[in-house]
């Protein structure tokens, strides 16, 4: 497994170096989009606008959304690329098995994606003047968000495996997630609070906003809910992908496009 991990890490690094212009363009484009939204909000509200910790919360949600885009691209986008290049069948013939290879590849790519997203976050903090708190307490809720993100990525990946082309559906899904990441579900009360616990990645994202944007302490009860949420969505995603793999093989469409 370690050999597979280091091989995939080397692969991700080589792709990053070879297509570094794409990465740089993505970082600049993502930052410019947020800054454009930031300037538009200031213009609409006028000079008396005071964001307070709301800006910090939106920054956290936006950066989590960009991280989700990278994760979706690694799994669902990677499967579409494998189908286009004709190497999808080879991926499923490896002794490790396709789900394990894709999962290890996603973890290896995550190290580089976190560095890219940290760069985006620092650029946004500089241009907006936002201030966030960073501490080791961020690791558990971030882990919960990542588990949910990979669960959704493998769920979409199962559709990519069956249909081969899901780019428009993937785009619609990705832009729908931005509302999930920027909505403060952690402030919901009553029945809506339980709904927030069921939404994918919402409990973990809410904890990250509370710690980073509002400087609050980590609530252990909410952390357990966030970790359970992430684990459940990860299990669902892997189960759907296993089913899609069997169904694709049954139909004889693994090597087709």
C-alpha positions in Angstrom: 0.0 0.0 0.0 2.9 2.4 0.8 4.4 1.7 -2.6 1.1 2.5 -4.3 0.7 5.7 -2.2 4.2 7.0 -3.1 3.7 6.0 -6.8 0.4 8.0 -6.9 2.1 10.9 -5.0 4.8 11.0 -7.6 2.2 10.8 -10.3 0.3 13.8 -8.9 3.5 15.8 -8.5 4.6 15.1 -12.0 1.2 16.2 -13.4 1.3 19.3 -11.2 4.7 20.2 -12.6 3.8 19.3 -16.2 0.6 21.4 -16.2 1.6 24.0 -13.6 0.1 26.8 -15.8 -3.4 25.1 -15.2 -2.8 25.2 -11.5 -1.6 28.8 -11.4 -4.6 29.8 -13.6 -7.0 28.0 -11.3 -5.6 29.7 -8.2 -5.8 33.1 -9.8 -9.2 32.5 -11.3 -10.7 31.2 -8.0 -9.3 34.2 -6.1 -10.4 36.7 -8.6 -14.0 35.3 -8.6 -14.2 35.6 -4.8 -12.8 39.2 -4.9 -15.3 40.1 -7.6 -18.1 38.9 -5.4 -16.6 40.8 -2.5 -16.4 44.0 -4.4 -19.9 43.6 -5.8 -21.3 43.1 -2.2 -19.5 46.3 -1.0 -20.8 48.3 -4.0 -24.4 47.1 -3.5 -24.4 47.7 0.2 -22.6 51.1 0.1 -19.8 52.5 2.1 -21.4 51.9 5.4 -21.3 48.1 5.0 -19.8 46.2 8.0 -19.2 42.5 7.4 -18.0 41.6 10.9 -17.4 37.9 11.2 -19.7 37.1 8.4 -17.0 37.8 5.8 -14.7 35.4 7.7 -17.4 32.7 7.6 -17.9 33.2 3.9 -14.2 32.9 3.3 -14.0 29.6 5.2 -17.0 28.3 3.2 -15.7 29.4 -0.1 -12.2 27.8 0.4 -13.9 24.6 1.5 -15.9 24.7 -1.7 -12.8 25.1 -3.8 -11.2 22.1 -2.0 -14.4 20.1 -2.8 -13.9 21.0 -6.5 -10.4 19.6 -6.5 -11.6 16.4 -4.8 -14.5 16.0 -7.3 -12.0 16.5 -10.1 -9.7 13.8 -8.8 -12.4 11.1 -8.6 -15.2 11.8 -11.1 -13.1 14.0 -13.4 -10.3 11.4 -13.3 -12.6 8.6 -14.3 -13.9 10.6 -17.3 -10.3 11.3 -18.3 -9.4 7.6 -18.0 -12.4 6.8 -20.3 -11.3 9.4 -22.9 -7.7 8.1 -23.0 -8.8 4.5 -23.1 -7.0 3.5 -19.9 -10.1 2.9 -17.7 -10.1 -0.8 -18.2 -6.5 -1.0 -17.3 -7.3 0.7 -14.0 -9.8 -2.0 -13.1 -7.3 -4.8 -14.0 -4.7 -3.7 -11.4 -4.1 -6.2 -8.5 -5.1 -3.5 -6.0 -8.5 -2.9 -7.5 -9.9 0.3 -8.9 -11.6 1.6 -5.8 -8.4 1.2 -3.7 -6.3 2.8 -6.4 -8.7 5.8 -6.8 -8.9 6.2 -3.0 -5.1 6.2 -2.6 -4.8 8.5 -5.5 -7.2 10.9 -3.9 -5.3 10.9 -0.6 -2.0 11.5 -2.5 -3.5 14.3 -4.4 -5.0 15.7 -1.2 -1.6 16.8 0.0 -1.0 18.9 -3.0 -4.6 20.2 -3.1 -4.4 21.3 0.5 -1.3 23.3 -0.4 -3.1 24.9 -3.4 -6.1 25.7 -1.2 -3.9 27.2 1.5 -2.4 29.5 -1.2 -5.9 30.6 -2.3 -6.9 31.2 1.3 -3.9 33.4 2.0 -4.5 35.4 -1.2 -8.1 36.0 -0.2 -7.1 37.0 3.4 -4.7 39.5 1.9 -7.0 41.2 -0.6 -10.1 41.2 1.7 -8.4 42.0 5.1 -10.2 39.0 6.7 -8.8 37.5 9.8 -9.1 33.8 10.7 -7.9 31.7 13.7 -5.7 28.7 13.0 -5.1 26.0 15.6 -4.7 22.2 15.8 -8.4 22.0 16.7 -9.2 22.5 13.0 -7.9 19.0 12.1 -10.9 16.8 13.4 -13.7 18.9 11.7 -11.6 19.2 8.6 -11.3 15.4 8.6 -15.1 15.1 8.9 -15.5 17.5 5.9 -13.0 15.5 3.8 -14.7 12.2 4.5 -18.0 13.6 3.4 -16.3 15.2 0.3 -14.8 11.9 -0.8 -18.1 10.2 -0.2 -19.9 12.5 -2.6 -16.9 12.3 -5.0 -17.3 8.5 -5.2 -21.0 8.8 -5.5 -20.6 11.1 -8.6 -17.8 8.8 -9.7 -20.2 5.9 -9.8 -22.3 7.9 -12.3 -19.2 8.7 -14.3 -18.4 5.0 -14.4 -21.8 4.1 -15.7 -22.5 7.1 -18.0 -18.9 8.1 -18.9 -19.9 11.7 -19.5 -21.3 13.6 -16.5 -19.6 17.0 -16.9 -22.8 19.0 -16.9 -24.2 17.1 -14.0 -20.9 17.5 -12.2 -20.9 21.3 -12.8 -24.5 21.7 -11.6 -23.7 19.6 -8.5 -20.5 21.6 -7.7 -22.1 25.0 -7.9 -25.0 23.8 -5.8 -22.6 22.9 -3.1 -21.4 26.5 -2.7 -24.8 27.3 -1.0 -24.2 24.4 1.4 -20.8 25.6 2.4 -21.7 29.3 2.8 -25.0 28.8 4.7 -24.5 29.0 8.5 -26.3 25.8 9.3 -24.6 25.8 12.7 -26.9 28.7 13.7 -30.1 26.9 12.9 -32.4 26.0 15.8 -35.3 23.6 16.3 -36.1 21.1 13.6 -33.8 22.8 11.2 -30.8 22.0 13.4 -31.4 18.2 12.9 -31.7 18.8 9.2 -28.3 20.5 9.2 -26.9 17.4 10.9 -28.1 15.3 7.9 -26.7 17.5 5.1 -23.4 16.3 3.7 -20.3 18.0 5.2 -22.5 20.7 6.9 -21.7 19.8 10.5 -17.9 19.8 9.9 -18.1 23.0 7.8 -20.1 24.7 10.6 -17.5 23.7 13.2 -14.7 25.1 11.0 -16.6 28.4 10.7 -17.1 28.6 14.4 -13.5 28.0 15.2 -11.8 29.9 12.4 -14.2 32.8 11.9 -15.7 33.3 15.4 -12.8 32.1 17.5 -15.1 29.7 19.5 -13.9 26.5 21.1 -14.5 23.1 19.7 -17.8 21.6 20.7 -17.2 17.9 21.2 -20.8 16.9 20.8 -21.0 18.7 17.5 -17.7 17.1 16.5 -19.0 13.6 17.0 -22.0 14.4 14.9 -19.7 15.8 12.2 -17.5 12.7 12.2 -20.5 10.4 12.0 -21.9 12.5 9.1 -18.6 12.3 7.2 -18.2 8.5 7.9 -21.8 7.7 6.7 -21.4 9.7 3.5 -18.0 8.1 2.8 -19.5 4.6 3.3 -22.4 5.4 1.0 -20.1 6.7 -1.7 -17.8 3.7 -1.6 -20.8 1.3 -1.6 -22.3 3.1 -4.6 -19.0 2.9 -6.4 -18.7 -0.8 -5.7 -22.2 -1.3 -7.1 -21.4 0.8 -10.2 -18.3 -1.2 -10.8 -20.2 -4.5 -10.8 -23.0 -3.1 -12.9 -20.6 -1.7 -15.5 -18.8 -5.0 -15.8 -22.1 -6.9 -16.1 -23.1 -4.6 -19.0 -19.7 -5.1 -20.6 -19.2 -1.3 -20.8 -16.0 -1.0 -18.8 -13.8 -0.5 -21.8 -16.4 1.5 -23.9 -16.8 5.2 -24.3 
